[in-house]
Amino acid sequence: MSNEKPIACSASLNVFLDEKPLYYKEIDHERVHHAYAILKPHIRRPKTVHLVGTNGKGSTGRMIAYLAWKQGMDDEGSLQAGNNHSSFSVGHYTSPHILKFNERIWLNGKDASDELLEAAHQKLYAILGKEMSEALSYFEYTTLLSFVVFEKCDLMVLEAGLGGEFDATNVCDKELSVITPIGIDHQAFLGDTIEEISATKIRSIQKSVLLAPQPYDEAVKVAQQIAGEKKAELFSVQRSAFSVQKMALLHEIAVKKRWGEYLVDNAMVALQALEILGIPYDINDLYDLELFGRFYPLTENIRIDVGHNPLAAQAIVRSMQSETVLVYNSLDDKDCEAVLRILKPKVKRVEIILVDSQRAATLEKIEHALQHAGVPYGSFNYEIDPNENYLVFGSFYTVEAFLKSIGFQK
């Protein structure tokens, strides 16, 4: 065995990641597994929850992580003396970020610091070596980076980036898989039908799986079939399984937090996930949870939501106020006309905001969709009328562009 000390990366994490392409025409699904095999002996794996689905992964995962972490905290946010769970540590890996990369790696109530991420980067690079570190994609490397950050945690919550079976987050074992609502999205990668998309996502399960309420019966059938094949225990979230008192409290929290109804559904999934894992929680802790970017009330008359597909639009339209001004843009691979038709009953007009992304839809495509949907529109002029209600919606890039335009800082 060589006694040579591994060479750390001379580039900082931000510089290192900036040199990686975000997207690839062809993906090597085996590469991240080889990298994880190198990393695995050097770190420990916490109890792991893996979330896959089309919508709701970010908010459901954050609820699971937050409630689990808060179990050992007192009212002032300090560890409770003498509490058997006072050292319970939780990490949540989510993507993409809105304003800063640190948002992707949440640890014990806050985004990971620059210093912590840099130390994890240097450790990961030294373990994997130059060739493997540089070969990994942006998402693959940052997934393994989160494993290093979370190695001392008691619980790790992983959100799949795309799909499930072949996603980088699926390299490690997990105690529970959570399947959030599945719809039509990313057809180029996942398939053209609900059955194909569901199978690609749900084949990531292992021994235990929790199925959130699904908008398509086909997804339920696929889950039942794959769970049977893998001899996995399948749980389904049903409102009837929650007591009247618990549902009343969830709705009370939703009203106070100005949540959309779909976030109540996501909260039910999170609560049942914790029960399956045997992790105690206090629903009242949800009063303090901020779900930034998830139908989030930025001000009294502005909400922001990172949703971007028809399934997200269907969830959000039920909670929108009538005569809302929609600040909108879309990525090119999204069915923006379908999204606009769904939101149309609550939309007064659309204001198109420019976004900085190679994946953004062309202005011509957005205007064509608006004309076909019969929705009045214009350009976003970076002015907010205090007498109007606004929803910023369409993608993470759309929300990012809006927040930067008003000088918002988290």
Buried (B, 14 or more C-beta within 10 A) or exposed (E): EEEEEEEEBEEBBEEBBEEBEEEEEEBEEEBBEBBBEBBBEBBEBBBBBBBBBBBBBBBBBBBBBBBBBBBBBEEEEEEEEEEEBBEBBBBBBBBBBBBEBBBBBBBBBEBBEBEBBBBBBBBBBBBBBEEBBBBBBBBBBBBBBBBBBBBEBBBBBBBBBBBBBBBBBBBBEBBBBBBBBBBBBBEEEBBEEBBBBBBBBBBBBBBBBBBBBBBBEBBBBBBBBBBEEBEBEBBBBEEEEBEEEBBEBBBEBBEEBEBBEBBBBBBBBBBBBBBBBEBBBEBEBBEEBEBBBBBBEBEEBBBBBBBBBBBBBBBBBEBBEEEBBBBBBBBEBBBBBBBBBBBBEBBBBBBBBEBEBEBBBEEEBBBBBBEEBEBEBEEBEEEBEEEEBBBBBBBBBBBBBBBEBEEBEE
